[in-house]
């Protein structure tokens, strides 16, 4: 029995006070829900509660006051929870959250990535740490600032039970934030994870000034890699051709508003990965996901040359120029 009430609105918990968590909290509250936000940083929780916005992660945006705390117990009793902590920190946070979660509470996984140490998808991490929760995935082409400003956005909401999916869509959805249901959790997760690594590659192409033709080719061939891996892991090709795959890929690979693409662009311009990351507070998920993804692909027998090239650059096994040259020297083949 799930904890979502028969009413379309309810109490929505948000686990994570970064840019995306803040944007989802703002959207959820604007849609008529009571929202409680957990933030790691006391200054974020204090500012959000007092209506001073989120100066750390969404500076300059005027936002409504949202009940916020650094105590995980604040999420106890919520009808549903949006989990927005970065993928590499999710396991520890979920373990601490578990005692506060009631049986059957839906947890919508909103972070995108593969756990580096275990090669686990986020749904697997959730099942291992909070087995009494109901996993769901929220993923799609969505910049946090756009959602916080109530600009039109559409995403995939994946969960196994359609009735629950419909209730969750009514709970978080509104005219400017449109969720579309799917029962393909794996496809939704793989799309979100792979697109971050491909966005680094697109940024590198931009930084090297290789042109828009190369950029378009990389998106198309990267989408083929995404689809191969998703299907091999049990997802569906049509899911990856939708919002949480192709849609998210196009957005993330088309703007330096994406942390992953801007990171890749800086790499292409000659900066080191360490120097770029040292300047950032927000997590660049593709950096940690790349090595995990390459291992997952190898285990599944899937060829992912673009993602492998990004990993080689990040690991120091190849320079940006050598990695690009190796991709261009690959044998001609059928599409």
C-alpha positions as CSV (number, residue, x, y, z in Angstrom):
1,X,0.0,0.0,0.0
2,X,1.5,3.3,-1.0
3,X,1.6,6.5,1.0
4,X,0.3,8.7,-1.7
5,X,-3.2,9.9,-0.7
6,X,-6.2,9.8,-3.1
7,X,-6.0,13.6,-3.3
8,X,-3.9,14.9,-6.1
9,X,-1.8,17.1,-3.7
10,X,-0.1,16.3,-0.5
11,X,3.1,16.6,1.5
12,X,6.2,16.4,-0.7
13,X,9.6,15.9,0.7
14,X,12.8,17.0,-1.2
15,X,16.0,15.4,-0.2
16,X,18.7,17.8,-1.3
17,X,19.1,21.6,-1.4
18,X,21.2,22.0,-4.5
19,X,19.9,23.8,-7.6
20,X,17.8,20.9,-8.9
21,X,16.3,20.0,-5.5
22,X,15.5,23.7,-4.9
23,X,13.8,24.0,-8.3
24,X,11.7,20.9,-7.7
25,X,10.7,22.2,-4.2
26,X,9.7,25.5,-5.7
27,X,7.7,23.8,-8.5
28,X,6.1,21.3,-6.1
29,X,5.0,24.1,-3.8
30,X,3.6,26.2,-6.6
31,X,1.6,23.2,-7.7
32,X,-0.3,23.2,-4.4
33,X,1.7,20.7,-2.3
34,X,3.1,21.2,1.2
35,X,6.8,21.0,0.7
36,X,9.6,20.1,3.2
37,X,13.2,20.4,2.0
38,X,16.3,18.8,3.5
39,X,19.5,20.6,2.8
40,X,23.0,19.6,3.8
41,X,24.2,23.1,4.3
42,X,22.7,25.1,7.2
43,X,23.0,28.4,5.2
44,X,20.8,26.9,2.5
45,X,18.2,25.6,4.9
46,X,18.1,29.0,6.7
47,X,17.9,31.1,3.5
48,X,15.2,28.9,2.0
49,X,13.0,29.0,5.1
50,X,13.3,32.7,5.4
51,X,12.5,33.3,1.7
52,X,15.9,34.5,0.7
53,X,16.3,32.0,-2.1
54,X,19.3,29.7,-2.5
55,X,22.4,31.9,-2.8
56,X,24.8,29.0,-3.0
57,X,23.2,27.1,-5.9
58,X,20.7,29.4,-7.6
59,X,22.1,32.9,-6.9
60,X,20.1,35.8,-8.1
61,X,16.8,34.1,-8.3
62,X,13.9,35.3,-6.1
63,X,12.2,32.3,-4.6
64,X,9.4,31.7,-2.2
65,X,10.0,30.6,1.3
66,X,10.0,26.8,1.7
67,X,10.1,24.9,5.0
68,X,13.7,23.6,5.1
69,X,15.9,21.8,7.6
70,X,19.3,20.0,8.0
71,X,17.5,17.2,9.9
72,X,16.5,14.2,7.9
73,X,13.6,13.6,10.3
74,X,11.8,16.6,8.7
75,X,11.0,14.2,5.8
76,X,9.1,11.7,8.0
77,X,5.5,11.3,7.1
78,X,5.8,12.8,3.6
79,X,3.4,11.4,0.9
80,X,6.3,11.1,-1.5
81,X,10.0,12.1,-1.6
82,X,12.1,13.6,-4.4
83,X,15.7,12.3,-3.9
84,X,18.1,14.8,-5.4
85,X,21.4,14.1,-3.7
86,X,24.2,13.4,-6.1
87,X,24.5,9.7,-7.2
88,X,27.9,9.2,-5.5
89,X,26.5,10.3,-2.1
90,X,23.1,8.7,-2.3
91,X,23.9,5.4,-0.5
92,X,25.1,7.1,2.7
93,X,22.3,9.6,2.7
94,X,19.6,6.9,2.0
95,X,21.0,4.8,4.9
96,X,20.6,7.7,7.2
97,X,17.1,8.5,5.8
98,X,15.8,4.9,6.1
99,X,14.5,5.0,9.7
100,X,12.3,8.1,8.9
101,X,10.6,6.5,5.8
102,X,7.3,4.7,6.2
103,X,6.5,1.5,4.5
104,X,5.5,2.0,0.9
105,X,6.6,5.6,0.5
106,X,7.4,6.5,-3.1
107,X,10.9,7.9,-3.5
108,X,11.5,9.5,-6.9
109,X,15.1,9.4,-7.9
110,X,16.1,12.6,-9.5
111,X,19.9,12.4,-9.5
112,X,21.6,10.9,-12.6
113,X,24.5,8.6,-12.4
114,X,26.0,5.1,-11.8
115,X,27.5,4.4,-8.4
116,X,31.2,4.3,-9.0
117,X,32.2,1.8,-6.3
118,X,29.5,-0.8,-7.0
119,X,28.4,0.0,-10.6
120,X,24.8,0.1,-9.3
121,X,22.0,2.1,-10.8
122,X,20.2,4.4,-8.3
123,X,17.2,2.2,-8.1
124,X,19.4,-0.7,-7.0
125,X,21.0,1.6,-4.3
126,X,17.6,2.5,-3.1
127,X,16.3,-1.0,-2.9
128,X,19.4,-2.0,-0.9
129,X,19.2,0.9,1.6
130,X,15.5,1.6,1.9
131,X,13.8,-1.7,0.8
132,X,10.5,-0.6,2.2
133,X,10.2,2.3,-0.1
134,X,8.7,2.3,-3.7
135,X,11.3,3.3,-6.3
136,X,10.5,5.7,-9.1
137,X,12.7,7.8,-11.5
138,X,12.2,11.4,-12.5
139,X,14.4,12.3,-15.5
140,X,14.3,14.5,-18.6
141,X,15.4,17.7,-20.3
142,X,15.2,20.2,-17.4
143,X,17.6,22.9,-16.3
144,X,17.0,23.9,-12.7
145,X,16.8,27.6,-13.3
146,X,14.1,27.0,-16.0
147,X,12.0,25.0,-13.6
148,X,12.5,27.4,-10.7
149,X,11.3,30.2,-13.1
150,X,8.2,28.1,-14.1
151,X,9.3,27.9,-17.7
152,X,7.7,25.0,-19.6
153,X,9.4,21.7,-19.0
154,X,8.5,18.1,-19.7
155,X,10.0,15.0,-18.0
156,X,9.6,11.3,-17.7
157,X,8.2,9.8,-14.4
158,X,9.0,6.1,-14.4
159,X,7.5,3.7,-11.9
160,X,6.3,0.1,-12.2
161,X,2.7,0.7,-11.0
162,X,0.7,2.9,-13.4
163,X,-2.0,3.8,-10.8
164,X,0.8,5.1,-8.6
165,X,2.4,6.8,-11.5
166,X,-0.8,8.7,-12.3
167,X,-1.2,9.9,-8.7
168,X,2.4,11.0,-8.6
169,X,2.0,12.9,-11.9
170,X,-1.0,14.7,-10.6
171,X,0.9,15.5,-7.4
172,X,4.0,17.1,-8.9
173,X,2.6,18.1,-12.3
174,X,1.3,21.5,-13.3
175,X,1.0,23.4,-16.7
176,X,4.6,24.4,-16.6
177,X,6.0,21.1,-15.4
178,X,4.6,18.2,-17.3
179,X,5.5,14.6,-16.3
180,X,4.9,11.7,-18.7
181,X,4.5,8.2,-17.2
182,X,6.6,5.1,-18.1
183,X,7.1,1.8,-16.4
184,X,10.7,1.5,-17.7
185,X,12.9,2.5,-14.7
186,X,16.1,1.1,-16.3
187,X,15.6,3.0,-19.5
188,X,15.0,6.3,-17.6
189,X,18.0,5.8,-15.4
190,X,20.4,4.8,-18.2
191,X,19.4,7.8,-20.3
192,X,20.1,10.2,-17.5
193,X,23.4,8.7,-16.7
194,X,24.8,8.3,-20.2
195,X,23.8,11.8,-21.4
196,X,26.0,13.4,-18.7
197,X,29.1,11.7,-20.1
198,X,28.2,12.5,-23.7
199,X,27.7,16.1,-22.7
200,X,31.3,16.2,-21.6
201,X,32.3,15.0,-25.0
202,X,30.1,17.6,-26.7
203,X,31.7,20.3,-24.6
204,X,35.1,19.1,-25.7
205,X,34.1,19.4,-29.3
206,X,32.9,22.9,-28.6
207,X,36.1,23.8,-26.8
208,X,38.2,22.4,-29.6
209,X,36.1,24.4,-32.1
210,X,35.5,21.4,-34.3
211,X,32.2,22.8,-35.6
212,X,28.5,22.2,-35.5
213,X,28.7,19.2,-37.9
214,X,30.9,17.3,-35.5
215,X,28.7,18.3,-32.6
216,X,25.6,16.9,-34.3
217,X,27.4,13.7,-35.3
218,X,28.5,13.2,-31.7
219,X,25.0,13.6,-30.4
220,X,23.6,11.1,-32.9
221,X,26.4,8.5,-32.4
222,X,26.2,9.1,-28.7
223,X,22.5,8.4,-28.7
224,X,23.3,5.0,-30.4
225,X,25.7,4.2,-27.5
226,X,23.0,5.2,-25.0
227,X,20.4,3.0,-26.7
228,X,22.7,0.0,-26.9
229,X,23.6,0.1,-23.2
230,X,20.0,0.8,-22.1
231,X,18.6,-2.2,-24.1
232,X,21.4,-4.5,-22.9
233,X,20.6,-3.6,-19.3
234,X,16.9,-4.3,-19.7
235,X,15.5,-0.9,-20.8
236,X,13.5,-0.2,-23.9
237,X,14.7,1.6,-27.0
238,X,11.5,3.7,-27.1
239,X,12.1,5.0,-23.6
240,X,15.5,6.2,-24.6
241,X,14.0,7.8,-27.7
242,X,11.8,9.9,-25.4
243,X,12.3,12.7,-22.9
244,X,14.6,10.9,-20.5
245,X,17.0,9.8,-23.2
246,X,17.1,11.7,-26.5
247,X,15.3,14.8,-25.0
248,X,17.7,15.1,-22.1
249,X,20.7,14.4,-24.4
250,X,19.8,17.2,-26.8
251,X,19.4,19.7,-24.0
252,X,22.5,18.8,-22.0
253,X,24.7,18.7,-25.1
254,X,23.4,22.0,-26.5
255,X,24.1,24.6,-23.8
256,X,27.0,25.4,-21.4
257,X,24.3,26.0,-18.8
258,X,24.9,22.2,-18.4
259,X,27.6,21.6,-15.9
260,X,28.8,18.6,-17.8
261,X,29.0,20.4,-21.1
262,X,30.7,23.5,-19.6
263,X,33.2,21.1,-18.0
264,X,34.0,19.5,-21.3
265,X,34.3,22.8,-23.0
266,X,36.9,23.9,-20.5
267,X,38.8,20.6,-21.1
268,X,38.7,21.2,-24.8
269,X,40.1,24.7,-24.2
270,X,43.1,23.2,-22.5
271,X,42.3,23.3,-18.8
272,X,42.8,20.4,-16.5
273,X,40.0,18.5,-14.9
274,X,41.3,19.1,-11.4
275,X,41.4,22.8,-11.9
276,X,37.9,23.0,-13.3
277,X,36.4,20.9,-10.5
278,X,38.2,22.9,-7.8
279,X,36.2,26.0,-8.8
280,X,32.9,24.3,-8.6
281,X,30.5,23.8,-5.7
282,X,27.9,21.8,-7.6
283,X,28.7,18.2,-8.6
284,X,29.5,17.4,-12.3
285,X,27.9,13.9,-12.3
286,X,29.5,12.8,-15.6
287,X,33.0,12.8,-14.2
288,X,32.2,10.1,-11.6
289,X,29.8,8.2,-13.9
290,X,32.3,7.8,-16.8
291,X,34.5,5.2,-15.3
292,X,31.6,3.3,-13.9
293,X,29.7,3.4,-17.2
294,X,32.7,2.0,-19.1
295,X,32.9,-0.9,-16.7
296,X,29.2,-1.6,-16.9
297,X,29.4,-1.5,-20.7
298,X,32.4,-3.8,-20.8
299,X,30.5,-6.3,-18.5
300,X,27.5,-6.2,-20.9
301,X,29.7,-6.5,-24.0
302,X,28.6,-3.1,-25.3
303,X,30.9,-0.9,-27.4
304,X,30.8,2.8,-26.3
305,X,33.7,4.5,-28.0
306,X,32.7,8.1,-27.2
307,X,32.1,7.4,-23.5
308,X,35.3,5.4,-23.4
309,X,37.2,8.3,-24.9
310,X,35.8,10.7,-22.3
311,X,36.9,8.2,-19.6
312,X,40.4,8.0,-21.1
313,X,40.7,11.8,-21.0
314,X,39.5,12.0,-17.4
315,X,41.8,9.2,-16.2
316,X,44.8,10.7,-17.9
317,X,45.2,7.8,-20.2
318,X,44.8,10.0,-23.3
319,X,45.0,13.7,-24.1
320,X,42.0,15.5,-25.5
321,X,43.7,15.6,-28.9
322,X,44.7,12.0,-28.9
323,X,41.3,10.8,-27.8
324,X,39.6,12.8,-30.6
325,X,42.1,11.5,-33.1
326,X,41.5,7.9,-32.1
327,X,37.7,8.4,-32.5
328,X,38.2,9.9,-36.0
329,X,40.5,7.0,-37.0
330,X,38.0,4.3,-36.2
331,X,37.2,2.0,-39.2
332,X,34.2,2.9,-41.4
333,X,31.2,0.8,-40.7
334,X,27.5,0.5,-41.2
335,X,25.2,2.7,-39.2
